[in-house]
Amino acid sequence: MKKLLFASVPVWLFLACAAPEAAVDYTQMSDEERLKAAIEIAQSTIMVDGHVDLPYRMKVGGFTLQREILDVSVRTPDGNFDYPRSKEGGLDAPFMSIYIPAGNQAIPGASKALADSLILMTERLASTFPDKFAMAYSPADIEANFAKGLISLPMGMENGAGIEDDLANVEYFYKRGIRYITLTHGKDNLIGDASYDTTATHGGLSEFGEKVVAEMNRVGIMVDLSHVSDNTFRDALAITKVPVIASHSSVRKFTPGFERNMSDELIQAMAKNGGVMMINFGGSFIDSAYAAGSAKVREHIVNWLAENNLSRTDSAAQAYIKDYSEKNNPFPTVQRVADHFDHVVKLVGIDYVGLGSDFDGVGDSLPTGLKDVSMFPNLIAELLKRGYSREDIEKICYKNVFRVWKAVEDFAASN
């Protein structure tokens, strides 16, 4: 239990022995020393990840209460998240993505029904393994679970299509435990236009979408602007009365033309609003070179398999694919991920950035050194190497998003 690490040490002795922050210069440490320091910070600090796609992974994997199919309370051979790896990496509160594919929007009632099923699945995970996981509906819940050594499971709904065409469903989902709603996903919906869609159905936020944002403010659900078009982003900022989040977006400077990421203009507008941008780790989000590099590797492997009359399941093919992929690694690095944090901090300051990995949602595109939740200390170590302080890391890990979340709670409580 992280908060009890020093419970047996007299407070006066701990304070006397602890070096003040100003005396710690992480930049002068060796890489080994710095990684050790990063692990200690990760293990003793609340860490919130704005977006982990575990619920949909469990749905696809056939989640049941039995252990023979997919049990993330133990180490799993695939995926990016499970309990042991989360504890190793220091991740305490992964927002469970209640993901609604855009295809569900065409079937009345399908989006809400799927959201309900994924919420139930998440709740069952917590009730099945109460010694490991617990639901969380507020920063206070996360703090309480952290003190008990439990991994919190706050929930955010990815795609406001789950609201269907009924404004009352905003409050319904608040009562079901949803604490942020990503307004759109891959296609325009009734709320607004999506970044991946070129239709521009509404030219930004729809009239219904304006009501949705206001209702989210009223009930206490954070407005998430990942996935929305630039116009929807600007319109939502003009409507909201409280800070917003981007639960899993990165910097467009490193991916020119990729509207799914945030431009400097939008980053500055979000900071002015008091919001927080949570950096996505997916390869295509981190470096535009990834798409070209990975396509070249895939093309070579497909041709090699055909020339040698092998399938991917053959042991010889698997060995070759592993070796070739490692030698022609198209993946971004931890350093490139840190570049995104640097850019935001230099542009608007340390108070407006957080973690939004998109683990279990971006396939095998994750950077070298950030392949799963156990590897968060690698990113922390890189940031320490660049001169970030422990206080900076704490802001990135939880203080920034807690500030936004509490502001949303306070506004709802006063209205």
Secondary structure, 3 states (H helix, E strand, C coil): CHHHCCCCCCHHHHHHHCCCHHHCCHHHCCHHHHHHHHHHHHHHCCCEEEEECHHHHHHHHCCCCCCCCCCCCCCCCCCCCCHHHHHHHCCCEEEEEEECCHHHHHCCCHHHHHHHHHHHHHHHHHHHCCCCEEECCCHHHHHHHHHCCCEEECEEEECHHHHCCCCHHHHHHHHCCEEEEECCCCCCCCCECECCCCCCCCCCECHHHHHHHHHHHHHCCEEECCCECHHHHHHHHHHCCCCCEECCCCEHHHCCCCCCCECHHHHHHHHHHCCEEEECCCHHHHCCHHHHHHHHHHHHHHHHHHHCCCCCCCHHHHHHHHHHHHHCCCCCEHHHHHHHHHHHHHHHCHHHEEECCCECCCCCCCCECCCCHHHHHHHHHHHHHCCCCHHHHHHHHHHHHHHHHHHHHHHHHCC
